[in-house]
Amino acid sequence: MEGAALEVALIPLDEPGPGGAERVELRFSGGPGQPSLPLGRVASGGELSRTMLACRSLLADLDAVPTLVFDEVDAGIGGRAGLAVGRRLAALARTRQVLVVTHLPQIAAFADRHIRIAKRGGAATAEVLEGEERVAELSRMLAGLPDSERAARHARELLEQAARRVR
């Protein structure tokens, strides 16, 4: 977002504790003249998830968190932005386990393991997809048509692009 700003505010605590004497608050302004407000109040779930992805990408070499979970990281984005998010997630996955809940094929194509979760009749099932099953699922995600040859070609192209960009 052009003109947007993210700032870190240190809020003094009434009593110092084991975590220190201040609380850290991320504040966001949507542009010039707009107030800077706590990110947790003004950001959607997807925006918070992408902010966490950005922070984790910057801090990847400084912490030892073994598993990261991202839900709604794809909310409100598509196309090129989805590819960029997918690349960042794949980069994080080189050094730790990354679990991503996504409905965006541009992100799913970067996964080392693609698991489809289906809910039917109050029960959920998990199925690991490989080969043509994965192509069919990406086709469904792309066009709602798991049997479309055009969507399947696009899905294969996404998988090839993701494989090239991860290296």
DSSP file (Angstrom, degrees, kcal/mol; ACC not computed):
  #  RESIDUE AA STRUCTURE BP1 BP2  ACC     N-H-->O    O-->H-N    N-H-->O    O-->H-N    TCO  KAPPA ALPHA  PHI   PSI    X-CA   Y-CA   Z-CA
    1    1 A M    >         0   0    0      0, 0.0     3,-1.5     0, 0.0     2,-0.2   0.000 360.0 360.0 360.0 122.7    0.0    0.0    0.0
    2    2 A E  T 3   +     0   0    0      1,-0.2     3,-0.1    29,-0.0     0, 0.0  -0.464 360.0   9.7 -67.8 131.7    1.5    3.3   -1.1
    3    3 A G  T 3  S+     0   0    0      1,-0.3    -1,-0.2    -2,-0.2    28,-0.1   0.359  94.0 136.0  82.6  -6.1    2.0    5.7    1.8
    4    4 A A    <   -     0   0    0     -3,-1.5     2,-0.4    26,-0.2    -1,-0.3  -0.391  36.0-161.4 -72.9 153.5    1.1    3.1    4.4
    5    5 A A  E     -A   29   0A   0     24,-2.5    24,-2.6    -3,-0.1     2,-0.5  -0.998  14.1-161.0-140.0 142.6    3.3    2.9    7.5
    6    6 A L  E     +A   28   0A   0     -2,-0.4     2,-0.3    22,-0.2    22,-0.2  -0.988  20.0 179.5-119.8 128.6    4.0    0.3   10.2
    7    7 A E  E     -A   27   0A   0     20,-2.9    20,-3.1    -2,-0.5     2,-0.5  -0.914  25.5-130.4-130.3 158.1    5.5    1.5   13.5
    8    8 A V  E     -A   26   0A   0     -2,-0.3     2,-0.4    18,-0.2    18,-0.2  -0.932  22.8-165.9-108.2 123.5    6.5   -0.1   16.7
    9    9 A A  E     -A   25   0A   0     16,-3.1    16,-2.7    -2,-0.5     2,-0.6  -0.913  11.7-147.5-110.5 136.6    5.3    1.5   19.9
   10   10 A L  E     -A   24   0A   0     -2,-0.4    14,-0.2    14,-0.2    -2,-0.0  -0.917  15.1-162.5-102.6 115.4    6.7    0.7   23.4
   11   11 A I  E     -A   23   0A   0     12,-3.3    12,-2.9    -2,-0.6    -2,-0.0  -0.874  19.2-125.0-102.5 117.7    3.9    1.0   26.0
   12   12 A P  E     -A   22   0A   0      0, 0.0    10,-0.3     0, 0.0     2,-0.3  -0.338  22.5-135.9 -62.3 139.3    5.1    1.3   29.6
   13   13 A L  E     -     0   0A   0      8,-2.9     8,-0.0     1,-0.1     0, 0.0  -0.653  13.1-126.0 -91.2 152.1    3.7   -1.3   32.0
   14   14 A D  E    S+     0   0A   0     -2,-0.3    -1,-0.1     1,-0.2     7,-0.0   0.902 100.6  22.2 -61.3 -40.9    2.5   -0.4   35.4
   15   15 A E  E    S-     0   0A   0      5,-0.1    -1,-0.2    -3,-0.0     2,-0.0  -0.995  87.1-120.6-129.9 128.0    4.7   -3.0   36.9
   16   16 A P  E     +     0   0A   0      0, 0.0     5,-0.2     0, 0.0    -2,-0.0  -0.380  39.4 179.8 -62.2 146.3    7.9   -4.5   35.3
   17   17 A G  E >   -A   20   0A   0      3,-2.6     3,-1.9     5,-0.1     5,-0.1  -0.660  47.9 -71.4-134.5-169.5    7.6   -8.3   34.9
   18   18 A P  T 3  S+     0   0    0      0, 0.0     3,-0.1     0, 0.0     0, 0.0   0.763 130.4  53.5 -61.2 -24.9    9.7  -11.2   33.5
   19   19 A G  T 3  S-     0   0    0      1,-0.3     2,-0.2     2,-0.0     3,-0.2   0.434 120.9 -99.2 -89.4  -0.2    9.1   -9.9   30.0
   20   20 A G  E <   -A   17   0A   0     -3,-1.9    -3,-2.6     1,-0.1    -1,-0.3  -0.723  41.1 -64.6 117.6-168.2   10.4   -6.4   30.8
   21   21 A A  E    S+     0   0A   0     -5,-0.2    -8,-2.9    -2,-0.2     2,-0.3   0.371 107.9  53.3-104.7   1.1    8.9   -3.0   31.7
   22   22 A E  E     -A   12   0A   0    -10,-0.3     2,-0.4    -3,-0.2    -5,-0.1  -0.940  67.3-136.3-137.6 157.8    7.2   -2.3   28.3
   23   23 A R  E     -A   11   0A   0    -12,-2.9   -12,-3.3    -2,-0.3     2,-0.4  -0.933  24.8-132.4-110.5 137.1    4.7   -4.0   26.0
   24   24 A V  E     -A   10   0A   0     -2,-0.4     2,-0.4   -14,-0.2   -14,-0.2  -0.765  24.1-174.8 -92.6 132.6    5.4   -3.9   22.3
   25   25 A E  E     -A    9   0A   0    -16,-2.7   -16,-3.1    -2,-0.4     2,-0.5  -0.990  18.5-143.1-130.1 125.1    2.5   -2.8   20.0
   26   26 A L  E     -A    8   0A   0     -2,-0.4    13,-3.1   -18,-0.2    14,-0.4  -0.742  23.4-165.6 -82.5 130.7    2.6   -2.8   16.2
   27   27 A R  E     -AB   7  38A   0    -20,-3.1   -20,-2.9    -2,-0.5     2,-0.4  -0.929   2.5-157.6-122.2 145.0    0.7    0.2   14.9
   28   28 A F  E     -AB   6  37A   0      9,-3.2     9,-2.5    -2,-0.4     2,-0.4  -0.958   9.9-169.7-127.8 137.9   -0.5    0.7   11.3
   29   29 A S  E     -A    5   0A   0    -24,-2.6   -24,-2.5    -2,-0.4     7,-0.1  -0.997  16.3-149.5-123.0 129.8   -1.5    3.8    9.3
   30   30 A G  S    S-     0   0    0     -2,-0.4   -26,-0.2     5,-0.4    -1,-0.1   0.605  70.4 -39.8 -74.1 -11.9   -3.1    3.3    5.9
   31   31 A G  S >  S-     0   0    0      3,-0.2     3,-2.2     4,-0.1    -1,-0.2  -0.954  89.2 -33.5 168.3 175.9   -1.6    6.5    4.5
   32   32 A P  T 3  S+     0   0    0      0, 0.0   -28,-0.0     0, 0.0    -2,-0.0  -0.269 125.1  15.4 -55.7 134.1   -0.7   10.1    5.0
   33   33 A G  T 3  S+     0   0    0      1,-0.3    -3,-0.0    -4,-0.0     0, 0.0   0.307  98.3 117.5  84.3  -9.6   -3.1   11.9    7.4
   34   34 A Q  S <  S-     0   0    0     -3,-2.2    -1,-0.3     1,-0.1    -3,-0.2  -0.718  71.3-106.7 -90.9 142.7   -4.6    8.6    8.6
   35   35 A P        -     0   0    0      0, 0.0     2,-0.7     0, 0.0    -5,-0.4  -0.278  25.4-117.8 -67.6 151.8   -4.1    7.8   12.3
   36   36 A S        +     0   0    0     -7,-0.1    -7,-0.2    -9,-0.1   -30,-0.1  -0.823  43.7 177.5 -88.6 117.4   -1.7    5.1   13.5
   37   37 A L  E     -B   28   0A   0     -9,-2.5    -9,-3.2    -2,-0.7     5,-0.1  -0.830  40.2 -78.1-123.1 157.7   -3.8    2.4   15.2
   38   38 A P  E >>  -B   27   0A   0      0, 0.0     3,-1.6     0, 0.0     4,-1.4  -0.326  38.5-135.1 -56.1 129.4   -3.0   -0.9   16.8
   39   39 A L  H 3> S+     0   0    0    -13,-3.1     4,-2.2     1,-0.3     3,-0.2   0.858 102.7  61.4 -56.3 -38.9   -2.5   -3.5   14.0
   40   40 A G  H 34 S+     0   0    0    -14,-0.4    -1,-0.3     1,-0.2   -13,-0.1   0.735 108.2  44.2 -61.7 -23.2   -4.7   -6.0   15.9
   41   41 A R  H <4 S+     0   0    0     -3,-1.6    -1,-0.2     1,-0.1    -2,-0.2   0.774 121.5  34.1 -91.0 -29.3   -7.7   -3.7   15.7
   42   42 A V  H  < S+     0   0    0     -4,-1.4     2,-0.3    -3,-0.2    -2,-0.2   0.609 100.1  83.1-106.2 -13.2   -7.4   -2.5   12.1
   43   43 A A  S  < S-     0   0    0     -4,-2.2     2,-0.0    -5,-0.2   -15,-0.0  -0.684  70.8-127.7 -97.2 146.7   -6.1   -5.5   10.2
   44   44 A S     >  -     0   0    0     -2,-0.3     4,-2.5     1,-0.1     5,-0.2  -0.270  36.6 -98.0 -75.6 172.2   -8.2   -8.4    8.9
   45   45 A G  H  > S+     0   0    0      1,-0.2     4,-2.2     2,-0.2     5,-0.1   0.904 126.6  49.1 -58.8 -42.3   -7.2  -12.0    9.7
   46   46 A G  H  > S+     0   0    0      2,-0.2     4,-2.4     1,-0.2    -1,-0.2   0.898 110.2  50.3 -65.6 -40.8   -5.4  -12.3    6.3
   47   47 A E  H  > S+     0   0    0      2,-0.2     4,-2.2     1,-0.2    -2,-0.2   0.898 111.2  49.1 -64.6 -40.0   -3.6   -9.0    6.8
   48   48 A L  H  X S+     0   0    0     -4,-2.5     4,-2.4     2,-0.2    -2,-0.2   0.912 110.8  50.5 -64.0 -41.4   -2.4  -10.2   10.3
   49   49 A S  H  X S+     0   0    0     -4,-2.2     4,-2.1     1,-0.2    -2,-0.2   0.905 111.7  46.8 -64.0 -41.7   -1.3  -13.5    8.8
   50   50 A R  H  X S+     0   0    0     -4,-2.4     4,-2.4     2,-0.2    -1,-0.2   0.849 110.4  53.4 -69.8 -33.4    0.7  -11.8    6.0
   51   51 A T  H  X S+     0   0    0     -4,-2.2     4,-2.5     2,-0.2    -2,-0.2   0.920 109.6  48.5 -64.0 -42.7    2.2   -9.4    8.6
   52   52 A M  H  X S+     0   0    0     -4,-2.4     4,-3.1     2,-0.2     5,-0.2   0.896 109.7  52.8 -63.1 -39.8    3.3  -12.4   10.6
   53   53 A L  H  X S+     0   0    0     -4,-2.1     4,-2.3     2,-0.2    -2,-0.2   0.927 110.1  48.1 -60.6 -44.7    4.8  -14.0    7.4
   54   54 A A  H  X S+     0   0    0     -4,-2.4     4,-1.9     2,-0.2    -2,-0.2   0.929 114.4  45.6 -62.0 -45.5    6.8  -10.8    6.8
   55   55 A C  H  X S+     0   0    0     -4,-2.5     4,-2.2     1,-0.2    -2,-0.2   0.929 113.6  48.8 -63.5 -45.8    8.1  -10.7   10.3
   56   56 A R  H  X S+     0   0    0     -4,-3.1     4,-0.6     1,-0.2    -1,-0.2   0.863 108.9  54.2 -63.5 -35.7    8.9  -14.4   10.3
   57   57 A S  H >< S+     0   0    0     -4,-2.3     3,-0.5    -5,-0.2     4,-0.2   0.908 112.0  44.3 -64.0 -41.2   10.7  -14.0    7.0
   58   58 A L  H 3< S+     0   0    0     -4,-1.9     3,-0.3     1,-0.2    -2,-0.2   0.850 120.7  39.7 -69.9 -34.8   12.9  -11.3    8.5
   59   59 A L  H >X S+     0   0    0     -4,-2.2     3,-2.1     1,-0.2     4,-1.0   0.320  80.1 113.2 -97.9   7.3   13.5  -13.1   11.7
   60   60 A A  T << S+     0   0    0     -4,-0.6     3,-0.3    -3,-0.5    -1,-0.2   0.823  81.5  43.0 -53.3 -38.2   14.0  -16.6   10.2
   61   61 A D  T 34 S+     0   0    0     -3,-0.3    -1,-0.3    -4,-0.2    -2,-0.1   0.531 110.3  58.4 -86.3  -4.8   17.7  -16.8   11.1
   62   62 A L  T <4 S+     0   0    0     -3,-2.1     2,-0.3    -4,-0.0    -2,-0.2   0.580 102.6  46.9-103.1 -11.3   17.2  -15.4   14.6
   63   63 A D     <  -     0   0    0     -4,-1.0     0, 0.0    -3,-0.3     0, 0.0  -0.840  62.9-141.2-129.5 168.0   14.8  -17.8   16.2
   64   64 A A        +     0   0    0     -2,-0.3    -4,-0.1    32,-0.0    -3,-0.1  -0.101  40.5 151.2-119.1  33.8   14.3  -21.6   16.4
   65   65 A V        -     0   0    0      1,-0.2    -2,-0.1    -5,-0.1     3,-0.1  -0.562  29.5-162.3 -67.8 117.1   10.6  -21.9   16.1
   66   66 A P        +     0   0    0      0, 0.0    31,-2.7     0, 0.0     2,-0.4   0.782  67.7  33.4 -77.9 -26.0   10.3  -25.4   14.5
   67   67 A T  E     -c   97   0B   0     29,-0.2     2,-0.4    31,-0.0    31,-0.2  -0.994  61.2-171.3-136.3 131.7    6.7  -25.1   13.2
   68   68 A L  E     -c   98   0B   0     29,-2.5    31,-3.1    -2,-0.4     2,-0.5  -0.960   7.4-159.1-120.1 140.3    4.8  -22.1   11.8
   69   69 A V  E     -c   99   0B   0     -2,-0.4     2,-0.5    29,-0.2    31,-0.2  -0.980   6.2-172.3-121.5 127.6    1.0  -22.2   11.0
   70   70 A F  E     +c  100   0B   0     29,-2.8    31,-2.6    -2,-0.5     2,-0.4  -0.980   4.7 178.8-121.9 122.3   -0.5  -19.7    8.6
   71   71 A D  E    S+c  101   0B   0     -2,-0.5   -22,-0.1    29,-0.2    31,-0.1  -0.976  71.8   6.0-121.8 136.1   -4.3  -19.5    8.1
   72   72 A E  S >  S+     0   0    0     29,-0.9     3,-1.8    -2,-0.4   -22,-0.2   0.663  77.8 139.6  68.1  18.3   -6.0  -17.0    5.8
   73   73 A V  T 3  S+     0   0    0     28,-0.5    29,-0.1     1,-0.3    -1,-0.1   0.726  73.1  52.7 -63.4 -17.8   -2.6  -15.8    4.5
   74   74 A D  T >  S+     0   0    0     27,-0.4     3,-1.8     2,-0.1    -1,-0.3   0.412  77.8 130.5 -95.7   0.7   -4.4  -15.8    1.1
   75   75 A A  T <  S+     0   0    0     -3,-1.8     3,-0.1     1,-0.3   -31,-0.1  -0.356  81.1   0.4 -62.5 124.6   -7.3  -13.6    2.1
   76   76 A G  T 3  S+     0   0    0      1,-0.3     2,-0.3    -2,-0.1    -1,-0.3   0.583 113.6  94.1  78.6  11.0   -7.9  -10.7   -0.3
   77   77 A I    <   +     0   0    0     -3,-1.8     2,-0.3     4,-0.0    -1,-0.3  -0.818  39.9 157.6-127.2 171.0   -5.0  -11.5   -2.6
   78   78 A G    >>  +     0   0    0     -2,-0.3     3,-1.3    -3,-0.1     4,-0.9  -0.955  47.0  17.6-169.2-179.3   -4.6  -13.4   -5.9
   79   79 A G  H 3> S+     0   0    0     -2,-0.3     4,-1.9     1,-0.3     3,-0.2  -0.098 124.8   6.8  50.1-125.3   -2.4  -13.8   -8.9
   80   80 A R  H 3> S+     0   0    0      1,-0.2     4,-2.3     2,-0.2    -1,-0.3   0.862 131.5  54.4 -61.1 -38.8    1.1  -12.3   -8.6
   81   81 A A  H <> S+     0   0    0     -3,-1.3     4,-2.4     1,-0.2    -1,-0.2   0.900 107.2  52.3 -62.8 -38.8    0.7  -11.5   -4.9
   82   82 A G  H  X S+     0   0    0     -4,-0.9     4,-2.6    -3,-0.2    -1,-0.2   0.897 108.5  50.1 -62.3 -41.0   -0.2  -15.2   -4.3
   83   83 A L  H  X S+     0   0    0     -4,-1.9     4,-2.4     2,-0.2    -2,-0.2   0.904 110.2  50.3 -63.3 -41.1    2.9  -16.3   -6.1
   84   84 A A  H  X S+     0   0    0     -4,-2.3     4,-2.1     2,-0.2    -2,-0.2   0.918 112.1  46.6 -63.9 -43.4    5.0  -13.9   -3.9
   85   85 A V  H  X S+     0   0    0     -4,-2.4     4,-2.6     1,-0.2    -2,-0.2   0.918 111.3  52.9 -64.0 -43.1    3.4  -15.2   -0.7
   86   86 A G  H  X S+     0   0    0     -4,-2.6     4,-2.4     1,-0.2    -2,-0.2   0.902 108.2  50.4 -58.6 -42.6    4.0  -18.8   -1.9
   87   87 A R  H  X S+     0   0    0     -4,-2.4     4,-2.3     2,-0.2    -1,-0.2   0.914 111.0  48.4 -61.8 -43.6    7.7  -18.1   -2.5
   88   88 A R  H  X S+     0   0    0     -4,-2.1     4,-2.3     2,-0.2    -2,-0.2   0.912 111.8  49.0 -65.2 -41.4    8.1  -16.6    0.9
   89   89 A L  H  X S+     0   0    0     -4,-2.6     4,-2.0     1,-0.2    -1,-0.2   0.916 111.2  50.1 -62.8 -42.6    6.3  -19.6    2.5
   90   90 A A  H  < S+     0   0    0     -4,-2.4     4,-0.5     2,-0.2    -2,-0.2   0.884 108.8  52.5 -63.6 -38.3    8.5  -22.0    0.6
   91   91 A A  H >< S+     0   0    0     -4,-2.3     3,-1.1     1,-0.2     4,-0.4   0.919 110.0  47.9 -63.8 -42.9   11.6  -20.1    1.7
   92   92 A L  H >X S+     0   0    0     -4,-2.3     3,-1.5     1,-0.2     4,-0.7   0.874 104.4  61.9 -62.3 -36.2   10.6  -20.4    5.3
   93   93 A A  T 3< S+     0   0    0     -4,-2.0    -1,-0.2     1,-0.3    -2,-0.2   0.590  86.0  75.4 -70.6  -9.6    9.9  -24.1    4.8
   94   94 A R  T <4 S+     0   0    0     -3,-1.1    -1,-0.3    -4,-0.5    -2,-0.2   0.809 110.8  25.0 -68.0 -27.7   13.5  -24.7    3.9
   95   95 A T  T <4 S+     0   0    0     -3,-1.5     2,-0.3    -4,-0.4    -2,-0.2   0.427 130.0  15.7-119.9  -0.5   14.5  -24.5    7.6
   96   96 A R  S  < S-     0   0    0     -4,-0.7     2,-0.4   -28,-0.0   -29,-0.2  -0.971  85.9 -81.8-161.0 169.0   11.3  -25.4    9.5
   97   97 A Q  E     -c   67   0B   0    -31,-2.7   -29,-2.5    -2,-0.3     2,-0.5  -0.685  42.1-168.4 -81.7 131.5    7.9  -27.0    9.1
   98   98 A V  E     -c   68   0B   0     -2,-0.4     2,-0.5   -31,-0.2   -29,-0.2  -0.984   5.9-166.1-125.2 121.6    5.3  -24.6    7.7
   99   99 A L  E     -c   69   0B   0    -31,-3.1   -29,-2.8    -2,-0.5     2,-0.4  -0.924  11.4-174.2-106.8 129.3    1.6  -25.5    7.7
  100  100 A V  E     -c   70   0B   0     -2,-0.5     2,-0.7   -31,-0.2   -29,-0.2  -0.986  19.2-157.1-129.9 127.5   -0.6  -23.4    5.5
  101  101 A V  E     +c   71   0B   0    -31,-2.6   -29,-0.9    -2,-0.4   -28,-0.5  -0.920  36.8 158.6 -97.3 118.0   -4.4  -23.4    5.1
  102  102 A T        -     0   0    0     -2,-0.7    -2,-0.0   -31,-0.1   -31,-0.0  -0.981  45.5-169.5-144.0 152.5   -5.1  -21.9    1.7
  103  103 A H        +     0   0    0     -2,-0.3    -1,-0.1    38,-0.0    -2,-0.0   0.226  69.7  98.9-114.4   6.1   -7.7  -21.7   -1.0
  104  104 A L    >>  -     0   0    0      1,-0.1     4,-2.3   -22,-0.0     3,-1.3  -0.856  60.5-156.4-103.5 117.4   -5.3  -20.1   -3.5
  105  105 A P  H 3> S+     0   0    0      0, 0.0     4,-2.1     0, 0.0    -1,-0.1   0.806  92.5  65.3 -62.8 -28.5   -3.7  -22.4   -6.0
  106  106 A Q  H 34 S+     0   0    0      1,-0.2     4,-0.2     2,-0.2   -28,-0.0   0.807 111.3  36.6 -63.6 -27.9   -0.8  -20.0   -6.5
  107  107 A I  H X4 S+     0   0    0     -3,-1.3     3,-1.7     2,-0.1     4,-0.3   0.876 113.5  55.2 -87.2 -45.1    0.2  -20.7   -2.9
  108  108 A A  H >< S+     0   0    0     -4,-2.3     3,-1.6     1,-0.3    -2,-0.2   0.807  96.4  67.5 -59.2 -30.8   -0.8  -24.4   -2.8
  109  109 A A  T 3< S+     0   0    0     -4,-2.1    -1,-0.3     1,-0.3    -2,-0.1   0.744  94.7  57.6 -63.6 -22.7    1.5  -25.1   -5.8
  110  110 A F  T <  S+     0   0    0     -3,-1.7    -1,-0.3    -4,-0.2    -2,-0.2   0.561  82.2 115.1 -83.5  -8.5    4.6  -24.3   -3.6
  111  111 A A    <   -     0   0    0     -3,-1.6     3,-0.2    -4,-0.3   -21,-0.0  -0.319  58.2-152.3 -67.5 141.2    3.8  -27.0   -1.1
  112  112 A D  S    S+     0   0    0      1,-0.3     2,-0.4    -2,-0.0    -1,-0.1   0.811  94.8  26.0 -73.7 -32.8    6.1  -29.9   -0.6
  113  113 A R  S    S-     0   0    0      2,-0.0     2,-0.6    17,-0.0    -1,-0.3  -0.993  75.7-156.2-134.8 125.1    3.1  -31.9    0.5
  114  114 A H  E     -D  129   0C   0     15,-0.7    15,-3.3    -2,-0.4     2,-0.5  -0.901  12.9-175.6-106.3 117.9   -0.5  -31.0   -0.6
  115  115 A I  E     -D  128   0C   0     -2,-0.6     2,-0.5    13,-0.2    13,-0.2  -0.960  12.6-151.2-117.5 124.4   -3.2  -32.3    1.8
  116  116 A R  E     -D  127   0C   0     11,-2.9    11,-2.1    -2,-0.5     2,-0.5  -0.828   6.9-158.2 -95.4 128.2   -6.9  -31.8    0.9
  117  117 A I  E     -D  126   0C   0     -2,-0.5     2,-0.4     9,-0.2     9,-0.2  -0.922  12.7-174.7-103.8 126.5   -9.3  -31.5    3.8
  118  118 A A  E     -D  125   0C   0      7,-2.3     7,-2.8    -2,-0.5     2,-0.5  -0.975  12.7-154.7-124.6 137.4  -12.9  -32.3    3.0
  119  119 A K  E     +D  124   0C   0     -2,-0.4     2,-0.4     5,-0.2     5,-0.2  -0.948  22.3 163.5-112.3 123.8  -15.9  -32.0    5.3
  120  120 A R  E >   -D  123   0C   0      3,-3.0     3,-2.0    -2,-0.5    -2,-0.1  -0.983  65.7 -12.2-141.7 127.4  -18.9  -34.2    4.7
  121  121 A G  T 3  S-     0   0    0     -2,-0.4     3,-0.1     1,-0.3    -1,-0.1   0.834 127.6 -50.9  56.8  36.9  -21.7  -35.0    7.0
  122  122 A G  T 3  S+     0   0    0      1,-0.2     2,-0.4     0, 0.0    -1,-0.3   0.435 119.7 101.8  83.2  -1.7  -20.1  -33.5   10.1
  123  123 A A  E <   -D  120   0C   0     -3,-2.0    -3,-3.0     2,-0.0     2,-0.4  -0.898  58.5-147.1-116.6 147.1  -16.8  -35.4    9.6
  124  124 A A  E     -D  119   0C   0     -2,-0.4     2,-0.3    -5,-0.2    -5,-0.2  -0.889  10.9-165.9-111.8 143.0  -13.6  -34.2    8.1
  125  125 A T  E     -D  118   0C   0     -7,-2.8    -7,-2.3    -2,-0.4     2,-0.4  -0.936   7.9-150.7-124.6 151.2  -11.1  -36.2    6.1
  126  126 A A  E     -D  117   0C   0     -2,-0.3     2,-0.4    -9,-0.2    -9,-0.2  -0.982  15.0-178.3-122.0 132.6   -7.5  -35.5    5.1
  127  127 A E  E     -D  116   0C   0    -11,-2.1   -11,-2.9    -2,-0.4     2,-0.4  -0.987  23.6-135.0-136.0 124.5   -6.0  -36.9    1.9
  128  128 A V  E     -D  115   0C   0     -2,-0.4     2,-0.4   -13,-0.2   -13,-0.2  -0.647  26.3-150.7 -76.5 128.6   -2.4  -36.5    0.7
  129  129 A L  E     +D  114   0C   0    -15,-3.3   -15,-0.7    -2,-0.4     2,-0.3  -0.867  21.9 165.9-107.8 133.6   -2.5  -35.6   -3.0
  130  130 A E    >>  -     0   0    0     -2,-0.4     3,-1.5   -17,-0.1     4,-0.7  -0.944  49.3 -12.6-138.0 160.2    0.3  -36.5   -5.5
  131  131 A G  H 3> S-     0   0    0     -2,-0.3     4,-1.9     1,-0.3     3,-0.4  -0.185 129.5  -1.1  55.9-130.5    0.7  -36.6   -9.2
  132  132 A E  H 3> S+     0   0    0      1,-0.2     4,-2.6     2,-0.2    -1,-0.3   0.774 130.5  61.4 -68.4 -27.1   -2.5  -36.2  -11.2
  133  133 A E  H <> S+     0   0    0     -3,-1.5     4,-2.1     2,-0.2    -1,-0.2   0.911 107.0  46.4 -63.1 -39.9   -4.7  -36.0   -8.1
  134  134 A R  H  X S+     0   0    0     -4,-0.7     4,-2.7    -3,-0.4     5,-0.2   0.912 111.1  51.2 -68.0 -42.1   -2.8  -32.9   -7.1
  135  135 A V  H  X S+     0   0    0     -4,-1.9     4,-2.4     1,-0.2    -2,-0.2   0.921 110.4  50.0 -59.3 -43.7   -3.2  -31.5  -10.7
  136  136 A A  H  X S+     0   0    0     -4,-2.6     4,-2.2     2,-0.2    -1,-0.2   0.892 111.3  48.5 -63.3 -39.8   -6.9  -32.2  -10.5
  137  137 A E  H  X S+     0   0    0     -4,-2.1     4,-2.5     2,-0.2    -2,-0.2   0.922 111.9  47.9 -68.2 -43.2   -7.2  -30.4   -7.1
  138  138 A L  H  X S+     0   0    0     -4,-2.7     4,-2.4     2,-0.2    -2,-0.2   0.883 110.8  53.2 -63.1 -36.8   -5.3  -27.4   -8.3
  139  139 A S  H  X>S+     0   0    0     -4,-2.4     4,-2.9    -5,-0.2     6,-0.9   0.913 109.3  48.3 -61.7 -43.2   -7.5  -27.4  -11.4
  140  140 A R  H  X5S+     0   0    0     -4,-2.2     4,-2.2     4,-0.2    -2,-0.2   0.912 112.2  49.0 -63.1 -42.4  -10.5  -27.3   -9.2
  141  141 A M  H  <5S+     0   0    0     -4,-2.5    -2,-0.2     1,-0.2    -1,-0.2   0.873 116.1  44.3 -64.7 -37.1   -9.1  -24.5   -7.1
  142  142 A L  H  <5S-     0   0    0     -4,-2.4    -2,-0.2    -5,-0.2    -1,-0.2   0.929 138.8   0.0 -71.9 -47.3   -8.3  -22.5  -10.3
  143  143 A A  H  <5S-     0   0    0     -4,-2.9    -3,-0.2    -5,-0.2    -2,-0.2   0.412  88.7-112.5-130.0  -1.1  -11.5  -23.0  -12.3
  144  144 A G  S  <<S+     0   0    0     -4,-2.2    -4,-0.2    -5,-0.5    -3,-0.1   0.636  90.4 106.7  73.6  11.3  -13.9  -25.1  -10.2
  145  145 A L    >   +     0   0    0     -6,-0.9     3,-1.4     1,-0.1    -1,-0.1  -0.832  43.8 179.2-128.5  92.1  -13.4  -27.8  -12.9
  146  146 A P  T 3  S+     0   0    0      0, 0.0    -6,-0.1     0, 0.0    -7,-0.1   0.727  86.4  47.9 -66.7 -19.2  -11.3  -30.7  -11.8
  147  147 A D  T 3  S+     0   0    0     -8,-0.1     2,-0.5    -7,-0.0     3,-0.1   0.315  80.6 118.0-103.8   7.9  -11.7  -32.4  -15.3
  148  148 A S    <>  -     0   0    0     -3,-1.4     4,-2.3     1,-0.2     5,-0.1  -0.639  52.0-156.2 -79.6 123.5  -10.9  -29.4  -17.5
  149  149 A E  H  > S+     0   0    0     -2,-0.5     4,-2.3     2,-0.2     5,-0.2   0.874  95.5  52.9 -66.3 -36.6   -7.9  -30.0  -19.6
  150  150 A R  H  > S+     0   0    0      2,-0.2     4,-2.0     1,-0.2    -1,-0.2   0.926 111.3  45.6 -64.3 -44.2   -7.2  -26.3  -19.9
  151  151 A A  H  > S+     0   0    0      1,-0.2     4,-2.6     2,-0.2    -2,-0.2   0.880 111.0  54.3 -65.2 -37.2   -7.3  -25.9  -16.1
  152  152 A A  H  X S+     0   0    0     -4,-2.3     4,-2.5     2,-0.2    -2,-0.2   0.897 107.0  50.4 -64.2 -40.4   -5.1  -29.0  -15.8
  153  153 A R  H  X S+     0   0    0     -4,-2.3     4,-2.3     2,-0.2    -1,-0.2   0.923 111.7  48.3 -61.7 -43.3   -2.5  -27.4  -18.1
  154  154 A H  H  X S+     0   0    0     -4,-2.0     4,-2.4     2,-0.2    -2,-0.2   0.912 110.6  51.4 -62.7 -42.5   -2.6  -24.2  -16.0
  155  155 A A  H  X S+     0   0    0     -4,-2.6     4,-2.3     2,-0.2    -2,-0.2   0.916 110.1  48.8 -61.4 -44.2   -2.2  -26.3  -12.8
  156  156 A R  H  X S+     0   0    0     -4,-2.5     4,-2.4     1,-0.2    -1,-0.2   0.898 110.3  51.8 -62.9 -39.7    0.9  -28.1  -14.3
  157  157 A E  H  X S+     0   0    0     -4,-2.3     4,-2.7     2,-0.2    -2,-0.2   0.911 108.7  50.8 -63.2 -41.9    2.4  -24.7  -15.3
  158  158 A L  H  X S+     0   0    0     -4,-2.4     4,-2.7     2,-0.2    -2,-0.2   0.932 110.6  49.0 -59.3 -46.1    1.9  -23.4  -11.8
  159  159 A L  H  X S+     0   0    0     -4,-2.3     4,-2.3     2,-0.2    -2,-0.2   0.900 112.4  48.0 -61.7 -41.6    3.6  -26.5  -10.3
  160  160 A E  H  X S+     0   0    0     -4,-2.4     4,-2.1     2,-0.2    -2,-0.2   0.922 112.7  48.1 -65.2 -44.4    6.5  -26.1  -12.8
  161  161 A Q  H  X S+     0   0    0     -4,-2.7     4,-2.3     1,-0.2    -2,-0.2   0.919 112.1  49.6 -61.8 -43.8    6.9  -22.4  -12.0
  162  162 A A  H  X S+     0   0    0     -4,-2.7     4,-1.5     1,-0.2    -1,-0.2   0.916 109.6  51.2 -62.6 -43.1    6.8  -23.1   -8.2
  163  163 A A  H  X S+     0   0    0     -4,-2.3     4,-0.9     1,-0.2    -1,-0.2   0.888 112.5  46.6 -62.4 -39.3    9.4  -25.8   -8.5
  164  164 A R  H  < S+     0   0    0     -4,-2.1    -1,-0.2     1,-0.2    -2,-0.2   0.881 112.8  49.2 -68.8 -38.2   11.7  -23.4  -10.5
  165  165 A R  H  < S+     0   0    0     -4,-2.3    -1,-0.2     1,-0.2    -2,-0.2   0.707 104.6  58.1 -78.3 -19.9   11.2  -20.5   -8.1
  166  166 A V  H  <        0   0    0     -4,-1.5    -1,-0.2     1,-0.2    -2,-0.2   0.824 360.0 360.0 -79.1 -31.0   11.9  -22.5   -4.9
  167  167 A R     <        0   0    0     -4,-0.9    -1,-0.2    -3,-0.2    -2,-0.1   0.500 360.0 360.0 -60.5 360.0   15.4  -23.6   -6.0
